[in-house]
């Protein structure tokens, strides 16, 4: 027995010595092109601190709309994409715990009672879960355990892969949340913009209605021709049709918002409210910080780490696996002697398993893992480039829209002045109604452009917020590992 103990001690020592072997390549975050010191569309755009009144990350408060604030609060709780992403994270976290359990032994135990009787020289044996007082009863108990030492870090790399996947799920959850919040804000701001456009068109329809009545009276009096009546009617009908189309567009945005907050569109409505044309100044960051703070970039980098760990898992398949096992059992015809040494049997053992011939299957799996790693690296770099592109695009949009504001305000004022002159000339009889209709149409178009420009500036601000990762703080997002430990999202 001493020799056997020495043998098992040697096996355990060998397992412990080999357990440090790891075939996964040393992981390094994939390199990307060095970021520029500033964005070309905003050379002076540098890191800014948030306003003290704005909670970190709750950027929608800068629009100053309580209705928007209330809707944004519902997104995190009831948006189905966010709920699905949160469930995916919970699933990934559970998988980490499941894989980590393989590092430890598996132990099982059992117990039973056997009762036997003889009939005419024959015996009959049956088992039951309860104790029997009849003769021929035998009690038994056993315990066994097995452990597969992680000789080649197969389990370790599997855990690392699962952990990286879980960290990627955190980024995906944060990205899904930010995406839903941004889409909601964009839809809501456009809906409010349509309410303002509707007010412009309603004022125009009211003016068209008055002008049509005046023109008809003038026609009956013989002071104007029928063409003036037709022109006035055309202007009224055109503005009325545009007003009805705005109702269609508003209903579409309202339904989209309902889905974003997890509500039934048939039972969801947003009452018209006073328009808030505020356009917040978006604090910025240099390109390197954009890469750090965006959740989709963090998720893509964690996918690379998971793919790197998988290479080690597949390489370990080339080496033998060792399983150590042990068991002990005892049986006795009396329950009191069940655990006496004389009735106990124990055993230990070690098993080595190695695949001798698989016709290249393992090599193919290693090659597949390397290819998956290269693909993940390419996806990560593409995500970084896309992030920088989106920031540049939205900075350009923000800059151009801001430069258009004064010109469009001037155009609207000039159009109003021209309309007033045309109306006075028409009342004086020096021009026909076609001149008034043209001036009215120009004024309406100018005011609608002013409203649309504000909408575009608001939406581009939201898009820029999404592009820089939704953070208002100069500090970068917590690392994926920190968020995983805190069970929080950035």
C-alpha positions in Angstrom: 0.0 0.0 0.0 2.9 2.3 0.7 4.2 1.9 -2.9 0.7 2.8 -4.1 0.6 5.9 -2.0 4.0 6.9 -3.3 2.8 6.4 -6.9 -0.2 8.6 -6.4 1.9 11.2 -4.6 4.2 11.3 -7.6 1.2 11.7 -10.0 -0.1 14.6 -8.0 3.4 16.2 -7.9 3.7 15.8 -11.7 0.2 17.4 -12.2 1.1 20.3 -10.0 4.3 20.8 -11.8 2.7 20.8 -15.2 -0.4 22.8 -14.3 1.5 26.0 -15.1 1.8 25.2 -18.8 -0.2 27.6 -21.0 -0.2 27.4 -24.8 -2.2 30.6 -25.3 -0.1 33.4 -26.9 0.7 36.2 -24.7 -2.1 38.7 -25.2 -1.5 42.3 -26.3 -4.3 44.7 -27.2 -4.2 45.0 -31.0 -2.4 48.1 -32.3 -4.3 50.7 -34.3 -3.3 53.7 -36.2 -1.9 56.5 -33.9 -4.8 58.9 -33.2 -4.5 62.5 -34.4 -4.0 65.1 -31.7 -7.3 66.7 -32.8 -10.2 66.2 -35.1 -9.9 67.9 -38.5 -13.4 69.2 -38.3 -12.8 70.8 -34.9 -9.1 71.6 -34.4 -9.7 73.3 -31.1 -12.0 70.6 -29.8 -10.4 69.3 -26.5 -11.5 67.6 -23.3 -14.2 69.5 -21.4 -15.7 69.0 -17.9 -19.4 68.4 -17.5 -21.8 70.9 -16.1 -22.3 70.4 -12.4 -26.1 70.2 -12.7 -25.9 67.3 -15.2 -25.5 63.8 -13.8 -22.6 61.8 -15.4 -23.8 60.1 -18.5 -27.4 61.5 -18.4 -26.7 63.8 -21.3 -30.4 64.2 -22.3 -31.0 66.6 -19.4 -29.2 69.2 -21.4 -32.2 69.5 -23.6 -34.3 70.7 -20.6 -37.4 68.6 -21.4 -39.0 66.8 -18.5 -41.0 64.6 -20.9 -37.8 63.4 -22.6 -36.2 62.8 -19.2 -39.1 60.6 -18.2 -39.0 58.6 -21.4 -35.2 58.1 -21.1 -35.7 56.7 -17.6 -38.0 54.0 -19.0 -35.5 52.9 -21.7 -33.1 51.2 -19.3 -36.0 49.3 -17.7 -38.4 48.3 -20.5 -36.5 48.5 -23.8 -36.5 44.9 -25.1 -33.1 45.2 -26.8 -31.6 46.4 -23.5 -33.3 43.6 -21.6 -32.0 41.1 -24.1 -28.4 42.5 -23.8 -28.7 42.4 -20.0 -29.8 38.7 -20.1 -26.9 37.9 -22.5 -24.5 39.4 -19.9 -26.1 37.4 -17.1 -25.8 34.3 -19.3 -22.1 35.0 -20.0 -21.4 35.6 -16.3 -23.0 32.3 -15.4 -20.9 30.6 -18.0 -17.7 32.0 -16.4 -18.8 30.4 -13.1 -19.6 27.1 -14.8 -16.2 26.9 -16.6 -14.3 27.9 -13.4 -15.9 25.0 -11.5 -13.9 22.6 -13.8 -10.8 23.7 -11.9 -12.0 21.8 -8.8 -12.7 18.1 -8.1 -16.1 16.5 -8.6 -17.3 14.6 -5.5 -20.4 12.4 -5.3 -21.9 10.2 -2.6 -24.6 7.5 -2.5 -26.3 5.2 0.0 -28.7 2.3 -0.2 -30.4 -0.7 1.5 -30.6 -4.2 0.0 -33.0 -6.9 1.3 -32.7 -10.6 0.2 -34.8 -13.7 0.9 -34.5 -17.3 -0.1 -37.4 -19.3 -1.5 -37.0 -23.1 -1.9 -33.3 -23.0 -2.4 -33.6 -19.8 -4.6 -32.9 -16.3 -3.6 -34.7 -13.1 -4.4 -33.0 -9.8 -3.9 -34.6 -6.4 -4.2 -33.7 -2.9 -3.0 -35.7 -0.3 -1.2 -35.1 3.2 0.0 -36.4 2.5 3.5 -35.0 0.4 6.3 -36.5 -3.1 6.6 -36.5 -5.1 9.9 -36.6 -8.5 8.0 -33.5 -10.7 7.9 -31.2 -10.5 5.0 -30.9 -6.7 5.0 -27.7 -5.1 3.9 -26.7 -1.4 4.2 -24.3 0.3 2.0 -22.7 3.8 1.5 -20.1 5.1 -0.9 -18.3 8.3 -1.8 -16.2 9.0 -4.9 -14.3 11.9 -6.4 -12.4 12.7 -9.6 -10.2 15.6 -10.6 -8.6 16.4 -14.0 -5.6 18.6 -13.3 -5.4 21.6 -15.6 -2.0 20.4 -16.9 -2.0 22.4 -20.2 -4.2 25.3 -18.9 -7.2 24.1 -21.0 -9.6 25.1 -18.2 -7.7 28.2 -17.4 -7.9 29.4 -21.0 -11.5 28.4 -21.2 -12.3 30.5 -18.2 -10.3 33.4 -19.6 -12.2 33.1 -22.9 -15.6 33.0 -21.0 -14.5 35.9 -18.8 -13.5 38.0 -21.9 -16.8 37.1 -23.5 -18.6 38.3 -20.4 -16.7 41.5 -20.4 -17.6 41.9 -24.1 -21.2 41.4 -23.1 -20.9 44.4 -20.7 -19.8 46.5 -23.6 -22.6 45.2 -25.7 -25.1 46.0 -23.0 -23.7 49.5 -22.6 -23.8 50.0 -26.4 -27.4 48.7 -26.6 -28.4 51.1 -23.8 -26.6 54.1 -25.4 -28.1 53.2 -28.8 -31.6 53.0 -27.5 -31.2 56.2 -25.5 -29.8 58.0 -28.5 -32.5 56.8 -30.9 -35.2 57.8 -28.4 -33.8 61.3 -28.0 -33.5 61.7 -31.8 -37.1 60.5 -32.4 -38.5 62.6 -29.6 -36.7 65.8 -30.8 -37.9 65.2 -34.3 -41.4 64.7 -33.1 -41.3 68.0 -31.2 -39.9 69.6 -34.3 -42.9 68.3 -36.3 -45.2 69.9 -33.7 -43.5 73.3 -34.3 -43.7 72.8 -38.1 -47.4 72.0 -37.6 -47.8 75.3 -35.9 -46.1 77.1 -38.8 -48.4 75.4 -41.3 -51.5 75.9 -39.2 -50.8 79.6 -39.1 -50.3 79.5 -42.9 -53.5 77.6 -43.4 -55.4 80.2 -41.3 -53.9 83.0 -43.4 -54.6 81.1 -46.6 -58.3 80.6 -45.5 -58.6 84.4 -44.9 -57.0 85.3 -48.2 -59.2 82.9 -50.1 -62.3 84.5 -48.6 -61.1 88.0 -49.4 -60.2 86.9 -52.9 -63.6 85.4 -53.5 -65.3 88.6 -52.3 -63.1 90.6 -54.6 -64.0 88.3 -57.5 -67.7 88.7 -56.8 -67.2 92.4 -56.8 -65.4 92.2 -60.1 -62.1 93.7 -58.9 -60.0 90.6 -59.5 -60.0 87.7 -62.0 -60.9 84.1 -61.3 -57.3 83.1 -61.5 -56.7 84.9 -58.2 -59.3 82.7 -56.6 -57.7 79.6 -58.0 -54.3 80.6 -56.8 -55.6 81.2 -53.3 -57.4 77.9 -53.3 -54.2 76.1 -54.5 -52.2 77.6 -51.7 -54.7 76.6 -49.1 -55.0 73.0 -50.4 -51.3 72.6 -50.7 -50.7 73.7 -47.1 -53.5 71.6 -45.8 -52.0 68.5 -47.5 -48.7 69.3 -46.0 -50.3 69.6 -42.6 -51.9 66.2 -42.9 -48.6 64.6 -44.0 -47.0 66.0 -40.8 -49.6 64.1 -38.8 -48.5 60.9 -40.6 -44.8 61.6 -39.8 -45.6 62.4 -36.2 -47.5 59.2 -35.8 -44.5 57.2 -37.1 -42.1 58.8 -34.6 -44.7 58.3 -31.8 -44.9 54.6 -32.6 -41.1 54.3 -32.8 -40.8 55.9 -29.3 -43.4 53.5 -27.9 -41.4 50.5 -29.1 -38.2 52.0 -27.6 -39.8 52.3 -24.2 -41.4 48.9 -24.4 -45.0 50.1 -24.8 -47.8 49.1 -27.0 -48.0 51.7 -29.8 -51.8 51.3 -29.9 -52.0 52.5 -26.3 -49.2 55.0 -26.3 -49.4 58.8 -27.1 -47.3 61.9 -26.6 -49.3 65.1 -26.2 -48.2 68.2 -28.1 -46.1 70.5 -26.0 -44.2 73.7 -26.2 -41.2 73.4 -28.5 -37.8 73.7 -26.8 -35.3 74.8 -29.6 -32.3 74.5 -27.3 -29.1 73.1 -28.8 -26.5 72.0 -26.1 -22.9 72.5 -26.5 -21.4 69.1 -26.6 -18.2 68.7 -24.5 -15.6 66.9 -26.5 -12.5 64.6 -26.2 -9.4 64.0 -28.2 -9.5 60.9 -30.5 -7.6 58.6 -28.0 -10.3 59.2 -25.4 -13.1 58.5 -27.9 -11.5 55.0 -28.4 -11.3 54.4 -24.7 -14.8 55.4 -23.8 -16.9 53.8 -26.5 -18.6 50.6 -25.3 -18.5 49.0 -28.7 -14.8 49.5 -29.0 -14.3 47.9 -25.5 -16.5 45.0 -26.5 -14.6 44.4 -29.7 -11.3 44.4 -27.8 -12.6 41.8 -25.4 -13.7 39.6 -28.3 -10.0 39.6 -29.4 -8.9 38.5 -25.9 -11.5 35.7 -26.0 -10.2 34.5 -29.4 -6.6 34.6 -28.1 -7.5 32.4 -25.1 -9.3 29.9 -27.5 -6.0 29.4 -29.3 -4.5 28.0 -26.1 -7.6 25.8 -25.5 -7.2 24.2 -29.0 -3.4 23.8 -28.7 -3.8 21.9 -25.4 -5.7 19.1 -27.3 -2.4 17.8 -28.6 -1.3 16.8 -25.1 -2.6 14.0 -22.9 -5.2 14.5 -20.2 -4.8 13.0 -16.7 -7.8 12.2 -14.5 -7.2 11.3 -10.8 -10.0 9.4 -9.1 -10.7 7.9 -5.7 -13.6 6.1 -4.1 -14.6 4.5 -0.8 -17.5 2.2 0.0 -18.8 0.3 2.9 -21.5 -2.2 3.5 -22.8 -4.1 6.6 -25.8 -6.2 7.5 -26.3 -3.9 10.5 -26.6 -0.1 10.4 -24.4 0.3 13.5 -21.4 -1.4 11.9 -21.8 0.4 8.5 -18.7 2.6 9.0 -16.5 0.1 10.7 -13.0 -0.3 9.2 -13.5 -4.0 8.5 -16.4 -3.4 6.2 -14.9 -0.6 4.2 -13.2 -0.6 0.8 -11.3 2.2 -0.8 -9.4 2.7 -4.0 -7.5 5.4 -5.9 -6.4 5.6 -9.5 -5.1 7.7 -12.3 -6.0 7.6 -15.9 -4.2 9.1 -18.9 -5.9 9.7 -22.2 -4.3 10.8 -25.4 -5.6 11.0 -29.0 -3.1 9.1 -31.2 -4.6 9.8 -34.6 -7.3 12.3 -35.7 -6.2 12.9 -39.3 -5.5 16.6 -38.7 -8.7 17.5 -36.8 -6.8 19.2 -33.9 -4.5 21.0 -36.2 -7.5 22.3 -38.1 -9.1 23.5 -34.9 -5.9 25.4 -34.0 -5.8 27.0 -37.4 -9.5 27.9 -37.1 -8.8 29.5 -33.7 -5.9 31.6 -35.2 -8.1 32.7 -38.1 -10.9 33.6 -35.6 -8.3 35.7 -33.7 -7.2 37.5 -36.9 -10.8 38.2 -37.7 -11.5 39.6 -34.3 -8.4 41.8 -34.6 -9.7 43.1 -37.9 -13.2 43.7 -36.4 -11.6 45.6 -33.5 -9.6 47.9 -35.8 -12.6 48.5 -38.0 -14.6 49.4 -34.9 -12.0 51.9 -33.9 -11.8 53.5 -37.4 -15.6 53.6 -37.5 -15.7 55.4 -34.2 -13.3 58.0 -35.4 -15.3 58.4 -38.7 -18.5 58.9 -36.8 -17.0 61.6 -34.6 -15.6 63.4 -37.7 -18.9 63.1 -39.5 -20.9 64.5 -36.6 -18.4 67.2 -35.8 -18.7 68.3 -39.4 -22.5 68.3 -39.3 -22.5 70.2 -36.0 -20.1 72.8 -37.4 -22.0 73.3 -40.7 -25.4 73.4 -39.1 -24.3 76.0 -36.6 -22.9 78.2 -39.4 -26.2 78.0 -41.3 -28.3 79.3 -38.4 -27.7 83.1 -38.9 -28.3 82.8 -42.7 -31.6 81.0 -42.3 -32.8 83.4 -39.6 -32.0 86.3 -42.0 -33.8 84.6 -44.8 -36.9 84.1 -42.7 -36.9 87.7 -41.6 -36.5 88.9 -45.2 -39.3 86.5 -46.4 -41.7 87.9 -43.8 -40.9 91.5 -44.9 -41.4 90.6 -48.5 -44.8 89.0 -47.6 -45.9 92.1 -45.8 -45.0 94.2 -48.8 -46.8 91.8 -51.2 -50.0 91.9 -49.0 -50.0 95.7 -48.9 -49.5 95.9 -52.7 -52.3 93.4 -53.2 -54.7 95.4 -51.0 -53.7 98.5 -52.9 -54.5 96.7 -56.2 -51.1 97.1 -57.7 -50.3 93.3 -57.8 -52.4 90.2 -58.2 -52.7 87.4 -55.7 -50.1 85.3 -57.4 -47.5 87.6 -55.9 -48.9 87.2 -52.5 -49.1 83.4 -52.8 -45.5 83.3 -53.9 -44.3 85.4 -51.0 -46.4 83.4 -48.6 -44.9 80.1 -49.9 -41.4 81.6 -49.6 -42.0 82.7 -46.1 -43.4 79.3 -45.0 -40.5 77.5 -46.5 -38.0 79.8 -44.8 -39.6 79.3 -41.4 -39.8 75.6 -41.9 -36.1 75.6 -42.8 -35.3 77.4 -39.5 -37.2 74.7 -37.6 -35.6 71.9 -39.5 -32.2 73.3 -38.9 -32.7 73.4 -35.2 -33.9 69.7 -35.4 -30.8 68.8 -37.4 -28.6 70.5 -34.8 -30.3 68.7 -32.0 -30.1 65.3 -33.7 -26.5 65.8 -34.7 -25.7 66.7 -31.1 -27.3 63.4 -30.0 -25.4 61.5 -32.7 -22.1 63.1 -31.6 -22.8 62.1 -28.0 -23.3 58.5 -29.2 -20.1 58.8 -31.3 -18.0 59.8 -28.3 -19.5 57.1 -26.1 -22.1 59.1 -24.2 -19.7 60.2 -21.5 -19.6 63.8 -20.3 -16.7 63.3 -17.9 -13.0 63.9 -18.9 -12.2 60.6 -17.2 -12.3 57.5 -19.4 -14.9 54.7 -18.9 -14.0 52.1 -16.3 -12.3 49.1 -17.7 -14.3 46.1 -18.7 -12.8 44.2 -15.8 -13.9 46.9 -13.3 -17.4 46.9 -14.7 -17.6 43.2 -14.6 -16.6 43.2 -10.9 -19.1 46.0 -10.1 -21.8 44.4 -12.3 -22.3 47.8 -13.8 -22.2 49.4 -17.2 -20.5 52.5 -18.3 
